[in-house]
Amino acid sequence: DASRFQTAVLSAAKNLEAKKEWINELNVFPVPDGDTGTNMTMTIMAAAREVVAIAEPSMGSIAKALSSGSLRGARGNSGVILSAFQRLYKGDRRRGYDHSDRPCQRLHKSCGDGL
């Protein structure tokens, strides 16, 4: 249900933030700039702020908040890539992914289709 999805999104954002430095240390290719975890955290936290602001969440409103918040908050290449995954929850009518009550199934189908 939407409330559990909202809680899961916020939990995922907090967990990513907690592992930010560990992810930064993994970043060695193509340049060891050490900011991948920071950029991903900034991106997901922007999305989480939009998700937490939803007074009466629905699967569609959470998917839209994830998509728009992560895109606007995207930092660096890793943030842009993360925001592309978040956009999959929202769906793409042109590809038949317009089931606003089933964002996780859409993400699964999109990944199976090779994005």
PLY file of the C-alpha trace (Angstrom):
ply
format ascii 1.0
element vertex 115
property float x
property float y
property float z
element edge 114
property int vertex1
property int vertex2
end_header
0.00 0.00 0.00
1.03 3.65 -0.43
1.86 4.29 3.21
4.27 1.35 3.30
5.84 2.43 0.00
6.31 5.95 1.41
7.98 4.49 4.52
10.21 2.25 2.38
11.35 5.21 0.26
12.25 7.24 3.34
14.04 4.27 4.91
16.05 3.71 1.73
17.08 7.37 1.68
18.24 7.21 5.30
20.17 4.00 4.65
21.90 5.50 1.63
22.83 8.53 3.69
24.26 6.27 6.41
26.47 4.49 3.83
27.51 7.66 1.97
31.18 7.60 3.02
31.51 3.88 2.29
30.14 4.48 -1.22
32.51 7.43 -1.66
35.44 5.09 -0.96
34.25 2.66 -3.65
34.47 5.30 -6.35
37.68 4.63 -8.27
36.68 4.58 -11.95
37.12 6.48 -14.16
38.46 9.04 -11.67
38.71 8.45 -7.92
36.91 11.68 -7.04
35.21 10.15 -3.99
31.87 11.93 -4.31
29.54 9.24 -5.64
27.95 8.55 -2.24
27.58 12.26 -1.55
25.96 12.92 -4.93
23.60 9.96 -4.64
22.64 11.01 -1.11
21.91 14.59 -2.18
19.78 13.24 -5.03
17.74 10.78 -2.97
17.28 13.25 -0.10
15.79 15.78 -2.52
13.32 13.11 -3.60
12.65 12.08 0.02
11.77 15.67 0.94
9.09 15.64 -1.74
7.82 12.21 -0.68
7.55 13.16 3.00
5.60 16.30 2.08
2.71 14.27 0.61
-0.20 14.59 3.04
-2.32 11.77 1.62
0.03 9.47 -0.29
-1.02 7.33 -3.20
1.29 5.12 -5.20
1.05 7.56 -8.09
1.81 10.66 -5.98
4.84 8.97 -4.41
6.11 7.84 -7.82
5.71 11.37 -9.15
7.51 12.87 -6.13
10.38 10.38 -6.52
10.71 11.22 -10.19
10.52 14.99 -9.93
12.44 15.33 -6.67
15.35 13.18 -7.76
15.58 14.85 -11.15
15.64 18.35 -9.66
18.02 17.27 -6.92
20.37 15.22 -9.12
24.04 15.87 -8.45
26.88 14.48 -10.55
26.69 11.53 -12.91
25.66 9.11 -10.16
22.78 11.39 -9.15
21.55 11.65 -12.72
21.68 7.85 -13.09
19.83 7.41 -9.78
17.18 9.90 -10.88
16.68 7.89 -14.10
15.84 4.83 -12.01
13.44 6.87 -9.89
11.70 8.04 -13.06
10.86 4.41 -13.84
8.49 4.31 -10.86
6.42 7.03 -12.50
6.04 5.09 -15.72
6.13 5.91 -19.39
2.82 5.89 -21.24
4.58 5.46 -24.58
6.00 2.12 -23.39
2.84 0.94 -21.67
3.96 1.62 -18.10
1.02 3.69 -16.91
-0.21 1.73 -13.92
0.02 4.41 -11.21
-0.93 1.94 -8.49
1.93 -0.46 -9.32
5.22 1.46 -9.48
7.37 -1.46 -8.30
6.00 -3.73 -11.01
6.74 -0.99 -13.56
10.33 -0.71 -12.35
10.71 -4.49 -12.63
9.26 -4.55 -16.17
11.41 -1.58 -17.24
14.58 -3.25 -16.02
13.60 -6.47 -17.80
13.07 -4.47 -21.00
16.57 -3.01 -20.68
15.28 0.38 -19.53
0 1
1 2
2 3
3 4
4 5
5 6
6 7
7 8
8 9
9 10
10 11
11 12
12 13
13 14
14 15
15 16
16 17
17 18
18 19
19 20
20 21
21 22
22 23
23 24
24 25
25 26
26 27
27 28
28 29
29 30
30 31
31 32
32 33
33 34
34 35
35 36
36 37
37 38
38 39
39 40
40 41
41 42
42 43
43 44
44 45
45 46
46 47
47 48
48 49
49 50
50 51
51 52
52 53
53 54
54 55
55 56
56 57
57 58
58 59
59 60
60 61
61 62
62 63
63 64
64 65
65 66
66 67
67 68
68 69
69 70
70 71
71 72
72 73
73 74
74 75
75 76
76 77
77 78
78 79
79 80
80 81
81 82
82 83
83 84
84 85
85 86
86 87
87 88
88 89
89 90
90 91
91 92
92 93
93 94
94 95
95 96
96 97
97 98
98 99
99 100
100 101
101 102
102 103
103 104
104 105
105 106
106 107
107 108
108 109
109 110
110 111
111 112
112 113
113 114
